[in-house]
Amino acid sequence: MTQQEAGGGAGARVLVVDDDPTVAEIVSGYLDRAGYVVDRAGDGPAALAAAAARRPDLVVLDLMLPGMDGLEVCRRMRGQGPVPVIMLTARGDEDDRILGLEVGADDYVTKPFSPRELVLRVESVLRRSRPAQPSAILRAGGLTVDPAARRATKGGAELALTIREFDLLTFFLRHQGRVFGREDLMREVWGWDFGDLSTVTVHVRRLRGKVEDDPARPRLIQTVWGVGYRFDAGGTAPAEEG
């Protein structure tokens, strides 16, 4: 059973990848009690083999792994198909956290962390990765977003977006012309009332790289200095199809 078929955590498969047996055991125990089916791997090759054998609904991935680091594992897993990834990073390694987001991680948690917090992050990412209820198709600035199918195109070509990138783009199209601060976006798109705001900055930059003709001179996702970001497709509201 995949997480789309399951309600909440029940039946969703989570792959925990950490070379520290104690951390892996604690995380797995909390996830198991929350209703998830948990697989474990202690290094990168084992993680890739486990994911190929039984595709997980989400991966909890330690950044610092022996032999093959978490960034490379994330790249290779994403090369086999979309899968939500939450990275575990050492506290204070901001560059590593940003790198993790750059390669497509949907979220990260810094060590040491509360296992309960990690379970909440897992629930949040999985909840947002489920197909949405039928809703209007959004069109603006040459982009088309189908929230129910979780499909986005630019000029007819499909965009390869992560879960958070898709949610961010959908939110922007639904609120065209309005300015949102990073705190607003973290609350409305991520569903968090607190967190590292660089997460939002990195995702905006990644999204621009996929939807803008010239990401260095963004036309659609504009920066309003000192305030935040605004989606503007030329001053016209996005068309909606029922």
Secondary structure, 3 states (H helix, E strand, C coil): CCCCCCCCCCCCEEEEECCCHHHHHHHHHHHHHCCCEEEEECCHHHHHHHHHHCCCCEEEEECCCCCCCHHHHHHHHHHCCCCCEEEEEECCCHHHHHHHHHCCCCEEEEECCCHHHHHHHHHHHHHHHCCCCCCCEEEECCEEEECCCCEEEECCEECCCCHHHHHHHHHHHHCCCCEECHHHHHHHHHCCCCCCCHHHHHHHHHHHHHHCCCCCCCCCEEEECCCEEEECCCCCCCEEEC
